[in-house]
């Protein structure tokens, strides 16, 4: 697919196809494309500023840092902001902070099946095995009957094997790349309780879930926890490359000057985009819109599940869902048929997650009419699959 232009929740390809976007560009464009208020505020915030401000501070960076902390008032551990240029860099910096804070500890705990990035420590704690000998994986509920008691026993055994050695535990709120598995409400409070008992940093990877995606501004609110460090990315700046760690001052400041710096972290354009995004969220009540969108998506996805026997399961919350198909071939076909639903109209999906799961994550500003139109096109397209 080659895109010629984009506006709102729609994409136009170079060959004239008009698509309703069900991806938000991998959960990045939460405000859609060419959002008028976002573009206006972005231009205002960045006017006159240099493209890069390495080893300098700009007023917009200070403002963005302050506003991110303020936006997390539900978490008293949100005290300071550390900037990064991508989600995986943010993960690495959060882990650095935890490791510098307690340098005598070396064990890094991660939830099995998570995806935190492709580079460095972020890659080490992704998946189900690691080349890093200090990484330990724990179970994440995936509808497999794992109970709270099972998880508690697993955590207690890990603590007994590594007394005083555990530096951190990192988890996604829900397993995104694994196929959209959303845990029961007891799970994250249990992890937090265990981290507090062990004196380990509790790191929440909200790179894809932040800024309204789960029906709250942040997923830690949805799951009732107060992480020590929260990593933000993707929708944070609505398309501008930006990521940040917001969390405990003592952990972030445990690194010496320059240890967490890099060329493109916290550049004026990124910080301007964060401020512009926050402006739109407030002015247009985007979180409330996300909660309305949840109802529309659940209704449409429920109809698809009833109508098509190859839809095995629908999982999700807020404005992010995984639609699991019976097999990879069917999932691939569903993506293609939705794209070419009609001669010049269709719906844009990403390629399947974990082989056979379609992610549904439209921009939070999508209208009810567009949602209904999209599900109509999908039903028409999938009706051709035998």
URLIN-V155304 format. One record per residue. N is the residue number from 1. PHI is phi in degrees with one decimal (* if undefined). OMEGA is omega in whole degrees, -180 to 180 (none if undefined). Layout:
BEGIN
n->N phi->PHI omega->OMEGA
n->N phi->PHI omega->OMEGA
END
This chain:
BEGIN
n->1 phi->* omega->177
n->2 phi->-115.2 omega->-173
n->3 phi->-92.8 omega->178
n->4 phi->-94.4 omega->177
n->5 phi->-161.3 omega->-179
n->6 phi->-148.3 omega->178
n->7 phi->-155.5 omega->-179
n->8 phi->62.0 omega->179
n->9 phi->-109.5 omega->-176
n->10 phi->-123.9 omega->177
n->11 phi->-123.9 omega->175
n->12 phi->-119.1 omega->-179
n->13 phi->-89.1 omega->-178
n->14 phi->-66.0 omega->179
n->15 phi->-97.4 omega->171
n->16 phi->89.1 omega->179
n->17 phi->-84.5 omega->179
n->18 phi->-107.1 omega->-173
n->19 phi->-119.5 omega->168
n->20 phi->-88.5 omega->-173
n->21 phi->-86.1 omega->176
n->22 phi->-106.9 omega->-177
n->23 phi->-122.5 omega->-170
n->24 phi->55.4 omega->-179
n->25 phi->59.3 omega->-175
n->26 phi->62.9 omega->177
n->27 phi->59.0 omega->-180
n->28 phi->-100.9 omega->-174
n->29 phi->-89.1 omega->-179
n->30 phi->-61.5 omega->179
n->31 phi->-96.2 omega->-179
n->32 phi->73.3 omega->-174
n->33 phi->-113.1 omega->178
n->34 phi->53.0 omega->179
n->35 phi->-65.7 omega->-171
n->36 phi->-60.3 omega->-179
n->37 phi->-70.2 omega->178
n->38 phi->-60.0 omega->-178
n->39 phi->-63.9 omega->179
n->40 phi->-64.9 omega->-179
n->41 phi->-68.5 omega->178
n->42 phi->-59.0 omega->179
n->43 phi->-62.7 omega->-180
n->44 phi->-67.2 omega->-177
n->45 phi->-67.0 omega->-174
n->46 phi->-96.3 omega->-176
n->47 phi->-57.6 omega->176
n->48 phi->82.2 omega->-176
n->49 phi->-88.2 omega->177
n->50 phi->-70.4 omega->177
n->51 phi->-63.3 omega->-178
n->52 phi->-124.7 omega->-179
n->53 phi->-134.7 omega->180
n->54 phi->-61.9 omega->-180
n->55 phi->62.5 omega->174
n->56 phi->-135.2 omega->174
n->57 phi->-125.6 omega->175
n->58 phi->-112.5 omega->-180
n->59 phi->-61.5 omega->-178
n->60 phi->-70.2 omega->176
n->61 phi->-67.7 omega->178
n->62 phi->-62.2 omega->-180
n->63 phi->-64.2 omega->180
n->64 phi->-63.6 omega->179
n->65 phi->-61.6 omega->-179
n->66 phi->-63.8 omega->-176
n->67 phi->-70.9 omega->176
n->68 phi->-64.8 omega->177
n->69 phi->-59.5 omega->-179
n->70 phi->-63.3 omega->-179
n->71 phi->-70.0 omega->180
n->72 phi->-105.1 omega->-176
n->73 phi->-61.4 omega->177
n->74 phi->-73.8 omega->-179
n->75 phi->-124.0 omega->-179
n->76 phi->-63.8 omega->178
n->77 phi->-79.6 omega->178
n->78 phi->-80.5 omega->-172
n->79 phi->-123.9 omega->-175
n->80 phi->-150.5 omega->-180
n->81 phi->-114.2 omega->175
n->82 phi->-123.5 omega->-173
n->83 phi->-89.5 omega->175
n->84 phi->-143.2 omega->-177
n->85 phi->-102.7 omega->178
n->86 phi->-155.1 omega->-179
n->87 phi->-61.4 omega->-178
n->88 phi->-65.6 omega->175
n->89 phi->-66.8 omega->177
n->90 phi->-61.6 omega->177
n->91 phi->-60.5 omega->-179
n->92 phi->-61.2 omega->-179
n->93 phi->-68.3 omega->176
n->94 phi->-62.3 omega->179
n->95 phi->-67.2 omega->175
n->96 phi->-56.7 omega->-178
n->97 phi->-59.1 omega->180
n->98 phi->-64.6 omega->-178
n->99 phi->-73.9 omega->176
n->100 phi->-69.3 omega->-178
n->101 phi->-64.4 omega->178
n->102 phi->-133.0 omega->-172
n->103 phi->-65.4 omega->179
n->104 phi->-78.1 omega->-180
n->105 phi->-101.9 omega->-174
n->106 phi->-130.6 omega->-178
n->107 phi->-84.5 omega->-178
n->108 phi->-114.4 omega->-176
n->109 phi->-104.3 omega->179
n->110 phi->-138.4 omega->177
n->111 phi->-80.3 omega->-175
n->112 phi->-65.2 omega->178
n->113 phi->92.8 omega->-180
n->114 phi->-76.3 omega->174
n->115 phi->-128.5 omega->-177
n->116 phi->-119.9 omega->180
n->117 phi->143.6 omega->-176
n->118 phi->-109.5 omega->-173
n->119 phi->-125.3 omega->169
n->120 phi->52.9 omega->-179
n->121 phi->-62.3 omega->179
n->122 phi->-61.2 omega->177
n->123 phi->-71.0 omega->-179
n->124 phi->-59.7 omega->-176
n->125 phi->-101.0 omega->177
n->126 phi->-99.1 omega->175
n->127 phi->83.8 omega->-175
n->128 phi->-125.2 omega->176
n->129 phi->-148.5 omega->-175
n->130 phi->-146.0 omega->174
n->131 phi->-74.9 omega->-180
n->132 phi->-82.3 omega->-176
n->133 phi->-68.1 omega->-179
n->134 phi->-92.0 omega->-178
n->135 phi->-90.1 omega->174
n->136 phi->-125.8 omega->179
n->137 phi->-105.5 omega->175
n->138 phi->-122.1 omega->-175
n->139 phi->-73.7 omega->174
n->140 phi->-121.6 omega->-178
n->141 phi->-61.1 omega->-179
n->142 phi->-131.4 omega->-179
n->143 phi->69.3 omega->-175
n->144 phi->-104.8 omega->178
n->145 phi->85.2 omega->179
n->146 phi->-62.8 omega->-176
n->147 phi->-100.9 omega->176
n->148 phi->-60.9 omega->179
n->149 phi->-64.8 omega->177
n->150 phi->-60.0 omega->-179
n->151 phi->-65.3 omega->180
n->152 phi->-62.6 omega->178
n->153 phi->-62.1 omega->180
n->154 phi->-63.5 omega->179
n->155 phi->-65.9 omega->-180
n->156 phi->-64.1 omega->178
n->157 phi->-65.9 omega->179
n->158 phi->-64.3 omega->179
n->159 phi->-65.4 omega->-179
n->160 phi->-67.2 omega->180
n->161 phi->-76.6 omega->-174
n->162 phi->-134.0 omega->-176
n->163 phi->-63.4 omega->178
n->164 phi->68.8 omega->-175
n->165 phi->-114.3 omega->-173
n->166 phi->-86.7 omega->-177
n->167 phi->-85.4 omega->-172
n->168 phi->-162.1 omega->168
n->169 phi->-130.6 omega->180
n->170 phi->-119.2 omega->179
n->171 phi->-148.7 omega->165
n->172 phi->-83.1 omega->173
n->173 phi->-60.4 omega->173
n->174 phi->-135.6 omega->180
n->175 phi->-79.1 omega->-177
n->176 phi->-79.2 omega->-175
n->177 phi->-64.5 omega->180
n->178 phi->-71.0 omega->179
n->179 phi->131.6 omega->176
n->180 phi->63.8 omega->174
n->181 phi->-104.4 omega->-174
n->182 phi->-112.1 omega->-169
n->183 phi->-77.0 omega->173
n->184 phi->-65.4 omega->-172
n->185 phi->-64.6 omega->-179
n->186 phi->-78.0 omega->-167
n->187 phi->-67.3 omega->-177
n->188 phi->-67.5 omega->173
n->189 phi->-58.5 omega->177
n->190 phi->-64.7 omega->178
n->191 phi->-61.9 omega->180
n->192 phi->-63.0 omega->179
n->193 phi->-58.6 omega->-179
n->194 phi->-66.1 omega->178
n->195 phi->-61.2 omega->179
n->196 phi->-60.7 omega->-179
n->197 phi->-65.5 omega->-179
n->198 phi->-89.4 omega->-176
n->199 phi->70.3 omega->-178
n->200 phi->-101.3 omega->178
n->201 phi->-71.5 omega->177
n->202 phi->-102.9 omega->-175
n->203 phi->-108.7 omega->179
n->204 phi->-105.9 omega->179
n->205 phi->-86.8 omega->179
n->206 phi->-104.0 omega->-180
n->207 phi->-56.1 omega->-179
n->208 phi->-101.3 omega->-174
n->209 phi->-99.8 omega->-175
n->210 phi->-73.0 omega->174
n->211 phi->62.3 omega->166
n->212 phi->90.2 omega->-171
n->213 phi->-67.8 omega->-178
n->214 phi->-98.7 omega->-179
n->215 phi->97.0 omega->170
n->216 phi->-127.4 omega->179
n->217 phi->-56.6 omega->179
n->218 phi->-129.5 omega->-180
n->219 phi->-68.3 omega->179
n->220 phi->-62.7 omega->174
n->221 phi->-70.2 omega->180
n->222 phi->-62.2 omega->-176
n->223 phi->-104.0 omega->172
n->224 phi->68.8 omega->179
n->225 phi->-127.0 omega->179
n->226 phi->-131.0 omega->-176
n->227 phi->-62.2 omega->175
n->228 phi->-73.3 omega->-180
n->229 phi->-138.4 omega->178
n->230 phi->-118.6 omega->-179
n->231 phi->-101.8 omega->-177
n->232 phi->-116.9 omega->177
n->233 phi->-168.8 omega->177
n->234 phi->44.8 omega->-177
n->235 phi->-66.2 omega->180
n->236 phi->-51.2 omega->-176
n->237 phi->-123.7 omega->174
n->238 phi->53.1 omega->175
n->239 phi->116.6 omega->173
n->240 phi->-77.2 omega->-180
n->241 phi->-65.7 omega->-179
n->242 phi->-159.5 omega->173
n->243 phi->-151.4 omega->-179
n->244 phi->-157.6 omega->170
n->245 phi->-113.1 omega->177
n->246 phi->-121.2 omega->-177
n->247 phi->-179.0 omega->-173
n->248 phi->-64.0 omega->-179
n->249 phi->-63.4 omega->-177
n->250 phi->-66.2 omega->178
n->251 phi->-74.0 omega->-178
n->252 phi->-64.2 omega->-178
n->253 phi->-79.6 omega->178
n->254 phi->-71.9 omega->176
n->255 phi->-84.3 omega->180
n->256 phi->-72.7 omega->179
n->257 phi->-53.8 omega->177
n->258 phi->89.9 omega->-177
n->259 phi->-66.7 omega->-179
n->260 phi->-113.5 omega->-179
n->261 phi->-89.4 omega->171
n->262 phi->-155.2 omega->-168
n->263 phi->-59.4 omega->-169
n->264 phi->-112.1 omega->178
n->265 phi->-79.1 omega->176
n->266 phi->65.9 omega->179
n->267 phi->-67.0 omega->-176
n->268 phi->-53.9 omega->-179
n->269 phi->-62.7 omega->179
n->270 phi->-65.4 omega->-179
n->271 phi->-67.0 omega->175
n->272 phi->-62.1 omega->180
n->273 phi->-66.4 omega->177
n->274 phi->-62.8 omega->179
n->275 phi->-62.3 omega->179
n->276 phi->-63.7 omega->178
n->277 phi->-62.8 omega->179
n->278 phi->-62.2 omega->177
n->279 phi->-59.4 omega->-178
n->280 phi->-68.1 omega->178
n->281 phi->-57.3 omega->-180
n->282 phi->-74.3 omega->-175
n->283 phi->-66.0 omega->-174
n->284 phi->-108.5 omega->176
n->285 phi->51.0 omega->-173
n->286 phi->-67.1 omega->179
n->287 phi->-63.6 omega->176
n->288 phi->-62.7 omega->177
n->289 phi->-64.0 omega->178
n->290 phi->-61.3 omega->180
n->291 phi->-69.8 omega->174
n->292 phi->-68.1 omega->180
n->293 phi->-60.8 omega->178
n->294 phi->-55.2 omega->-180
n->295 phi->-63.9 omega->-179
n->296 phi->-65.9 omega->-179
n->297 phi->-67.0 omega->180
n->298 phi->-59.1 omega->180
n->299 phi->-63.7 omega->-179
n->300 phi->-66.0 omega->180
n->301 phi->-67.8 omega->177
n->302 phi->-61.7 omega->178
n->303 phi->-64.7 omega->179
n->304 phi->-62.0 omega->-179
n->305 phi->-64.4 omega->178
n->306 phi->-72.2 omega->-173
n->307 phi->-81.7 omega->-173
n->308 phi->-117.4 omega->-177
n->309 phi->-65.6 omega->179
n->310 phi->-79.5 omega->173
n->311 phi->-83.4 omega->-173
n->312 phi->-79.6 omega->-176
n->313 phi->-159.8 omega->173
n->314 phi->-119.9 omega->-179
n->315 phi->-129.2 omega->175
n->316 phi->158.7 omega->-180
n->317 phi->-161.7 omega->177
n->318 phi->55.9 omega->-179
n->319 phi->-121.8 omega->176
n->320 phi->-145.0 omega->-175
n->321 phi->-139.0 omega->171
n->322 phi->-116.4 omega->179
n->323 phi->-109.6 omega->-176
n->324 phi->-86.6 omega->179
n->325 phi->-97.2 omega->-178
n->326 phi->-70.3 omega->-178
n->327 phi->-161.1 omega->-176
n->328 phi->-65.1 omega->-179
n->329 phi->-60.3 omega->179
n->330 phi->-66.3 omega->180
n->331 phi->-61.4 omega->178
n->332 phi->-60.5 omega->-180
n->333 phi->-65.0 omega->180
n->334 phi->-61.9 omega->178
n->335 phi->-62.5 omega->-177
n->336 phi->-65.5 omega->-178
n->337 phi->-66.1 omega->178
n->338 phi->-63.9 omega->179
n->339 phi->-61.2 omega->-177
n->340 phi->-110.9 omega->-177
n->341 phi->-52.8 omega->176
n->342 phi->-130.9 omega->-175
n->343 phi->-53.1 omega->-177
n->344 phi->-128.8 omega->-178
n->345 phi->-132.2 omega->177
n->346 phi->-171.5 omega->179
n->347 phi->-126.2 omega->-177
n->348 phi->-95.7 omega->171
n->349 phi->-113.2 omega->167
n->350 phi->-75.7 omega->171
n->351 phi->-62.3 omega->-174
n->352 phi->-58.1 omega->173
n->353 phi->-83.0 omega->176
n->354 phi->46.9 omega->175
n->355 phi->88.6 omega->-172
n->356 phi->-144.6 omega->-179
n->357 phi->-117.9 omega->177
n->358 phi->-88.7 omega->177
n->359 phi->-87.4 omega->175
n->360 phi->-114.7 omega->-176
n->361 phi->-151.1 omega->-178
n->362 phi->-69.4 omega->174
n->363 phi->-55.1 omega->-178
n->364 phi->-67.5 omega->-179
n->365 phi->-93.6 omega->-180
n->366 phi->-59.5 omega->-177
n->367 phi->-89.2 omega->178
n->368 phi->-60.4 omega->-180
n->369 phi->-62.8 omega->179
n->370 phi->-68.5 omega->177
n->371 phi->-62.1 omega->180
n->372 phi->-62.0 omega->178
n->373 phi->-62.3 omega->-179
n->374 phi->-61.7 omega->-179
n->375 phi->-66.4 omega->175
n->376 phi->-64.3 omega->178
n->377 phi->-65.9 omega->180
n->378 phi->-63.5 omega->-180
n->379 phi->-60.4 omega->178
n->380 phi->-63.2 omega->-177
n->381 phi->-70.0 omega->-177
n->382 phi->-71.8 omega->176
n->383 phi->-63.7 omega->179
n->384 phi->-85.2 omega->-177
n->385 phi->-89.5 omega->-179
n->386 phi->-105.0 omega->none
END
